Amino acid sequence: MDLSRTAVASSRGHWLRPVDLVALVFVLVLLALALVALAEGIVGAGPAALRLCWAAAILLALRGLGVRYPGRLPGLLATVAPIALVPVDWALDPIVDLVNPRLRDDALLFADRLLFGETPSVTLQHLLTPWLTEALLVGYLSYFGLLLLPLALLWLRRDDAGLDRYVRLLVVLFVTNLTFYVLVPAVGPRFTVAAAYAAPLHGVLFGDWIHGLFLHPPFFRDCFPSGHTAGTLLALGFSFRRLRGWALCALPLSVLCVAATVLCRYHYGADLLCALPLAAWAWVASGALPSVLARDEKPAEVRP
């Protein structure tokens, strides 16, 4: 009998797994901060609290669905229940206004100039052509597919243990990354050194539309460290271990995605450098999560 498959099936029978508790506690802490911001009269705190309530409700509902209705599709939804973290990004503005409203771009720009002489997006802007810009922006937008497609592929391959491991990886990444967005808010070089660029970004086909999408995000102060870089590296590294064919297909888009974070002026060089320890932390901590937070998440006893 496959012990890892048995363990994952057993964990679905529990109402909340350790990874769900990590996501839920994180959402509840943010909710408490949003309620304090509401009491302080900070703009947007009410809608933010509502979104966080929805995030917690979605997580609990998806877990409950998998417990109540055993099966392949409900099991998938229960396994990926912490995807409820997605609305959290839309709720961070009033929380940052409460906790740490001062932008840290000056420190990040100082670090870039100390390390590189100038922030790399300014130094390398001469490399951009309309077609390269188009490719970079497509790569940047592909980030969401690069992270989510392995979930579907692992499910289709019936790799339950891999799916569970990948979900833990993403949850630790997002919880840590979002925490840094609150602690080190920054808007990035496209705003702070806009006058240093000789010309605005322009693509050829869809590039301008993609660039416009990222000019109106739900939360602007999401610069440090680069989640696009850390997430892409983690998804690619994990895929090379368990989805080799997909990893080879994803490699060109992954390179474009990481390059776009700097060349398309979204991030400082320091953001990329600090994405490396973020990715390493997410890999190690997500692997230790079950043994650290749950004593009973062990392979079920195998009977002859």
Contacts in CASP RR format, 6 or more apart in sequence:
PFRMAT RR
TARGET T0000
AUTHOR 0000-0000-0000
METHOD contacts of the structure
MODEL  1
MDLSRTAVASSRGHWLRPVDLVALVFVLVLLALALVALAEGIVGAGPAAL
RLCWAAAILLALRGLGVRYPGRLPGLLATVAPIALVPVDWALDPIVDLVN
PRLRDDALLFADRLLFGETPSVTLQHLLTPWLTEALLVGYLSYFGLLLLP
LALLWLRRDDAGLDRYVRLLVVLFVTNLTFYVLVPAVGPRFTVAAAYAAP
LHGVLFGDWIHGLFLHPPFFRDCFPSGHTAGTLLALGFSFRRLRGWALCA
LPLSVLCVAATVLCRYHYGADLLCALPLAAWAWVASGALPSVLARDEKPA
EVRP
1 302 0 8 1.000
3 299 0 8 1.000
3 300 0 8 1.000
3 302 0 8 1.000
4 160 0 8 1.000
4 161 0 8 1.000
4 299 0 8 1.000
5 160 0 8 1.000
5 161 0 8 1.000
6 299 0 8 1.000
6 300 0 8 1.000
6 302 0 8 1.000
7 161 0 8 1.000
7 297 0 8 1.000
7 298 0 8 1.000
7 299 0 8 1.000
7 300 0 8 1.000
8 79 0 8 1.000
8 160 0 8 1.000
8 161 0 8 1.000
8 163 0 8 1.000
8 164 0 8 1.000
9 160 0 8 1.000
10 297 0 8 1.000
10 299 0 8 1.000
10 300 0 8 1.000
11 17 0 8 1.000
11 164 0 8 1.000
11 297 0 8 1.000
12 66 0 8 1.000
12 67 0 8 1.000
12 70 0 8 1.000
12 75 0 8 1.000
12 78 0 8 1.000
12 79 0 8 1.000
13 66 0 8 1.000
13 67 0 8 1.000
14 67 0 8 1.000
15 63 0 8 1.000
15 64 0 8 1.000
15 67 0 8 1.000
16 24 0 8 1.000
16 63 0 8 1.000
17 294 0 8 1.000
17 297 0 8 1.000
18 289 0 8 1.000
18 290 0 8 1.000
18 292 0 8 1.000
18 293 0 8 1.000
18 294 0 8 1.000
18 297 0 8 1.000
19 82 0 8 1.000
19 167 0 8 1.000
19 168 0 8 1.000
19 171 0 8 1.000
19 289 0 8 1.000
20 59 0 8 1.000
20 63 0 8 1.000
20 81 0 8 1.000
20 82 0 8 1.000
21 293 0 8 1.000
22 82 0 8 1.000
22 171 0 8 1.000
22 172 0 8 1.000
22 175 0 8 1.000
22 289 0 8 1.000
22 293 0 8 1.000
23 59 0 8 1.000
23 81 0 8 1.000
23 82 0 8 1.000
23 84 0 8 1.000
23 85 0 8 1.000
23 171 0 8 1.000
23 175 0 8 1.000
24 56 0 8 1.000
24 59 0 8 1.000
24 60 0 8 1.000
26 85 0 8 1.000
26 88 0 8 1.000
26 175 0 8 1.000
26 178 0 8 1.000
26 179 0 8 1.000
27 52 0 8 1.000
27 55 0 8 1.000
27 56 0 8 1.000
27 59 0 8 1.000
27 84 0 8 1.000
27 85 0 8 1.000
27 88 0 8 1.000
28 52 0 8 1.000
28 56 0 8 1.000
30 52 0 8 1.000
30 88 0 8 1.000
30 91 0 8 1.000
30 92 0 8 1.000
30 95 0 8 1.000
31 49 0 8 1.000
31 52 0 8 1.000
31 53 0 8 1.000
31 56 0 8 1.000
33 95 0 8 1.000
33 98 0 8 1.000
33 99 0 8 1.000
34 45 0 8 1.000
34 46 0 8 1.000
34 48 0 8 1.000
34 49 0 8 1.000
34 52 0 8 1.000
34 91 0 8 1.000
34 94 0 8 1.000
34 95 0 8 1.000
35 45 0 8 1.000
35 49 0 8 1.000
36 98 0 8 1.000
37 44 0 8 1.000
37 45 0 8 1.000
37 48 0 8 1.000
37 94 0 8 1.000
37 95 0 8 1.000
37 97 0 8 1.000
37 98 0 8 1.000
38 45 0 8 1.000
38 46 0 8 1.000
38 49 0 8 1.000
38 94 0 8 1.000
40 98 0 8 1.000
42 94 0 8 1.000
42 97 0 8 1.000
42 98 0 8 1.000
43 94 0 8 1.000
43 97 0 8 1.000
44 93 0 8 1.000
44 94 0 8 1.000
45 94 0 8 1.000
45 98 0 8 1.000
46 94 0 8 1.000
47 91 0 8 1.000
48 90 0 8 1.000
48 91 0 8 1.000
48 92 0 8 1.000
48 93 0 8 1.000
48 94 0 8 1.000
48 95 0 8 1.000
49 91 0 8 1.000
51 87 0 8 1.000
51 88 0 8 1.000
51 90 0 8 1.000
51 91 0 8 1.000
52 87 0 8 1.000
52 88 0 8 1.000
52 91 0 8 1.000
54 87 0 8 1.000
55 84 0 8 1.000
55 85 0 8 1.000
55 86 0 8 1.000
55 87 0 8 1.000
55 88 0 8 1.000
55 91 0 8 1.000
56 84 0 8 1.000
57 84 0 8 1.000
58 81 0 8 1.000
58 83 0 8 1.000
58 84 0 8 1.000
58 87 0 8 1.000
59 81 0 8 1.000
59 82 0 8 1.000
59 84 0 8 1.000
62 77 0 8 1.000
62 78 0 8 1.000
62 80 0 8 1.000
62 81 0 8 1.000
62 83 0 8 1.000
62 84 0 8 1.000
63 78 0 8 1.000
63 81 0 8 1.000
64 78 0 8 1.000
65 74 0 8 1.000
65 77 0 8 1.000
65 78 0 8 1.000
66 74 0 8 1.000
66 75 0 8 1.000
66 77 0 8 1.000
66 78 0 8 1.000
67 78 0 8 1.000
68 74 0 8 1.000
72 155 0 8 1.000
76 155 0 8 1.000
76 163 0 8 1.000
79 160 0 8 1.000
79 163 0 8 1.000
79 164 0 8 1.000
79 167 0 8 1.000
80 151 0 8 1.000
80 163 0 8 1.000
80 167 0 8 1.000
82 167 0 8 1.000
82 170 0 8 1.000
82 171 0 8 1.000
85 171 0 8 1.000
85 174 0 8 1.000
85 175 0 8 1.000
85 178 0 8 1.000
88 174 0 8 1.000
88 178 0 8 1.000
89 178 0 8 1.000
89 218 0 8 1.000
89 219 0 8 1.000
89 222 0 8 1.000
90 218 0 8 1.000
90 219 0 8 1.000
92 178 0 8 1.000
92 181 0 8 1.000
92 182 0 8 1.000
92 219 0 8 1.000
92 221 0 8 1.000
92 222 0 8 1.000
93 219 0 8 1.000
93 221 0 8 1.000
95 182 0 8 1.000
96 181 0 8 1.000
96 182 0 8 1.000
96 185 0 8 1.000
96 221 0 8 1.000
99 182 0 8 1.000
99 183 0 8 1.000
100 182 0 8 1.000
100 183 0 8 1.000
100 184 0 8 1.000
100 185 0 8 1.000
101 185 0 8 1.000
102 185 0 8 1.000
103 185 0 8 1.000
103 186 0 8 1.000
103 187 0 8 1.000
103 221 0 8 1.000
104 184 0 8 1.000
104 185 0 8 1.000
104 186 0 8 1.000
104 224 0 8 1.000
105 186 0 8 1.000
105 187 0 8 1.000
105 188 0 8 1.000
105 191 0 8 1.000
105 192 0 8 1.000
105 223 0 8 1.000
108 186 0 8 1.000
108 188 0 8 1.000
108 223 0 8 1.000
108 224 0 8 1.000
108 268 0 8 1.000
108 270 0 8 1.000
108 271 0 8 1.000
109 119 0 8 1.000
109 189 0 8 1.000
109 192 0 8 1.000
109 193 0 8 1.000
109 268 0 8 1.000
111 268 0 8 1.000
111 270 0 8 1.000
112 118 0 8 1.000
112 119 0 8 1.000
112 120 0 8 1.000
112 268 0 8 1.000
112 269 0 8 1.000
112 270 0 8 1.000
113 119 0 8 1.000
115 269 0 8 1.000
115 270 0 8 1.000
115 273 0 8 1.000
116 123 0 8 1.000
116 269 0 8 1.000
117 123 0 8 1.000
119 189 0 8 1.000
119 193 0 8 1.000
119 268 0 8 1.000
119 269 0 8 1.000
120 262 0 8 1.000
120 268 0 8 1.000
120 269 0 8 1.000
121 189 0 8 1.000
121 190 0 8 1.000
121 193 0 8 1.000
121 197 0 8 1.000
121 262 0 8 1.000
121 263 0 8 1.000
121 264 0 8 1.000
121 265 0 8 1.000
121 267 0 8 1.000
121 268 0 8 1.000
122 189 0 8 1.000
122 193 0 8 1.000
122 196 0 8 1.000
122 197 0 8 1.000
124 262 0 8 1.000
124 263 0 8 1.000
125 197 0 8 1.000
125 198 0 8 1.000
125 263 0 8 1.000
127 263 0 8 1.000
128 201 0 8 1.000
128 263 0 8 1.000
130 202 0 8 1.000
130 203 0 8 1.000
130 204 0 8 1.000
131 203 0 8 1.000
131 204 0 8 1.000
132 263 0 8 1.000
133 201 0 8 1.000
133 202 0 8 1.000
133 203 0 8 1.000
133 204 0 8 1.000
133 207 0 8 1.000
133 264 0 8 1.000
134 203 0 8 1.000
134 204 0 8 1.000
134 205 0 8 1.000
134 206 0 8 1.000
134 207 0 8 1.000
135 256 0 8 1.000
136 256 0 8 1.000
136 259 0 8 1.000
136 260 0 8 1.000
136 263 0 8 1.000
136 264 0 8 1.000
137 201 0 8 1.000
137 203 0 8 1.000
137 206 0 8 1.000
137 207 0 8 1.000
137 210 0 8 1.000
137 211 0 8 1.000
137 260 0 8 1.000
137 264 0 8 1.000
138 206 0 8 1.000
138 207 0 8 1.000
138 210 0 8 1.000
138 253 0 8 1.000
138 256 0 8 1.000
139 253 0 8 1.000
139 256 0 8 1.000
139 257 0 8 1.000
139 260 0 8 1.000
140 210 0 8 1.000
140 214 0 8 1.000
140 228 0 8 1.000
140 256 0 8 1.000
140 257 0 8 1.000
140 260 0 8 1.000
140 261 0 8 1.000
140 264 0 8 1.000
140 266 0 8 1.000
141 210 0 8 1.000
141 213 0 8 1.000
142 253 0 8 1.000
142 256 0 8 1.000
142 257 0 8 1.000
143 228 0 8 1.000
143 231 0 8 1.000
143 232 0 8 1.000
143 257 0 8 1.000
146 231 0 8 1.000
146 232 0 8 1.000
146 235 0 8 1.000
146 236 0 8 1.000
146 250 0 8 1.000
146 253 0 8 1.000
146 254 0 8 1.000
146 257 0 8 1.000
147 170 0 8 1.000
147 231 0 8 1.000
147 232 0 8 1.000
147 235 0 8 1.000
149 246 0 8 1.000
149 250 0 8 1.000
150 166 0 8 1.000
150 235 0 8 1.000
150 238 0 8 1.000
150 239 0 8 1.000
150 243 0 8 1.000
150 246 0 8 1.000
151 163 0 8 1.000
151 166 0 8 1.000
151 167 0 8 1.000
153 243 0 8 1.000
153 246 0 8 1.000
154 162 0 8 1.000
154 163 0 8 1.000
154 166 0 8 1.000
154 242 0 8 1.000
154 243 0 8 1.000
155 163 0 8 1.000
157 243 0 8 1.000
159 242 0 8 1.000
162 242 0 8 1.000
165 238 0 8 1.000
165 286 0 8 1.000
165 287 0 8 1.000
166 238 0 8 1.000
168 286 0 8 1.000
168 287 0 8 1.000
168 289 0 8 1.000
168 290 0 8 1.000
169 234 0 8 1.000
169 238 0 8 1.000
169 282 0 8 1.000
169 283 0 8 1.000
169 286 0 8 1.000
169 287 0 8 1.000
170 234 0 8 1.000
171 286 0 8 1.000
172 281 0 8 1.000
172 282 0 8 1.000
172 285 0 8 1.000
172 286 0 8 1.000
172 289 0 8 1.000
173 227 0 8 1.000
173 230 0 8 1.000
173 231 0 8 1.000
173 234 0 8 1.000
173 278 0 8 1.000
173 279 0 8 1.000
173 282 0 8 1.000
173 286 0 8 1.000
176 278 0 8 1.000
176 281 0 8 1.000
176 282 0 8 1.000
176 285 0 8 1.000
177 225 0 8 1.000
177 227 0 8 1.000
177 230 0 8 1.000
177 278 0 8 1.000
180 224 0 8 1.000
180 225 0 8 1.000
180 278 0 8 1.000
181 219 0 8 1.000
181 221 0 8 1.000
181 222 0 8 1.000
181 223 0 8 1.000
181 224 0 8 1.000
184 224 0 8 1.000
185 221 0 8 1.000
185 223 0 8 1.000
186 221 0 8 1.000
186 223 0 8 1.000
186 224 0 8 1.000
186 268 0 8 1.000
187 220 0 8 1.000
187 221 0 8 1.000
187 223 0 8 1.000
188 223 0 8 1.000
188 265 0 8 1.000
188 266 0 8 1.000
188 267 0 8 1.000
188 268 0 8 1.000
189 265 0 8 1.000
189 266 0 8 1.000
189 267 0 8 1.000
189 268 0 8 1.000
190 264 0 8 1.000
190 265 0 8 1.000
190 266 0 8 1.000
197 265 0 8 1.000
201 208 0 8 1.000
201 211 0 8 1.000
201 264 0 8 1.000
201 265 0 8 1.000
202 208 0 8 1.000
203 211 0 8 1.000
211 264 0 8 1.000
214 266 0 8 1.000
223 266 0 8 1.000
223 267 0 8 1.000
223 268 0 8 1.000
223 271 0 8 1.000
224 268 0 8 1.000
224 270 0 8 1.000
224 271 0 8 1.000
224 274 0 8 1.000
225 271 0 8 1.000
225 272 0 8 1.000
225 274 0 8 1.000
225 275 0 8 1.000
225 278 0 8 1.000
226 261 0 8 1.000
226 266 0 8 1.000
226 267 0 8 1.000
226 271 0 8 1.000
226 272 0 8 1.000
226 274 0 8 1.000
226 275 0 8 1.000
227 275 0 8 1.000
227 278 0 8 1.000
228 257 0 8 1.000
228 258 0 8 1.000
228 260 0 8 1.000
228 261 0 8 1.000
228 266 0 8 1.000
228 267 0 8 1.000
229 257 0 8 1.000
229 258 0 8 1.000
229 261 0 8 1.000
229 267 0 8 1.000
229 271 0 8 1.000
229 272 0 8 1.000
229 275 0 8 1.000
229 276 0 8 1.000
229 279 0 8 1.000
230 275 0 8 1.000
230 276 0 8 1.000
230 278 0 8 1.000
230 279 0 8 1.000
230 282 0 8 1.000
231 275 0 8 1.000
231 279 0 8 1.000
231 282 0 8 1.000
232 254 0 8 1.000
232 257 0 8 1.000
232 258 0 8 1.000
233 254 0 8 1.000
233 258 0 8 1.000
233 275 0 8 1.000
233 276 0 8 1.000
233 279 0 8 1.000
234 279 0 8 1.000
234 282 0 8 1.000
234 283 0 8 1.000
235 250 0 8 1.000
235 254 0 8 1.000
236 247 0 8 1.000
236 250 0 8 1.000
236 251 0 8 1.000
236 254 0 8 1.000
237 247 0 8 1.000
239 245 0 8 1.000
239 246 0 8 1.000
239 247 0 8 1.000
239 250 0 8 1.000
240 247 0 8 1.000
258 272 0 8 1.000
260 266 0 8 1.000
261 267 0 8 1.000
261 271 0 8 1.000
261 272 0 8 1.000
262 268 0 8 1.000
262 269 0 8 1.000
262 272 0 8 1.000
290 297 0 8 1.000
291 297 0 8 1.000
END
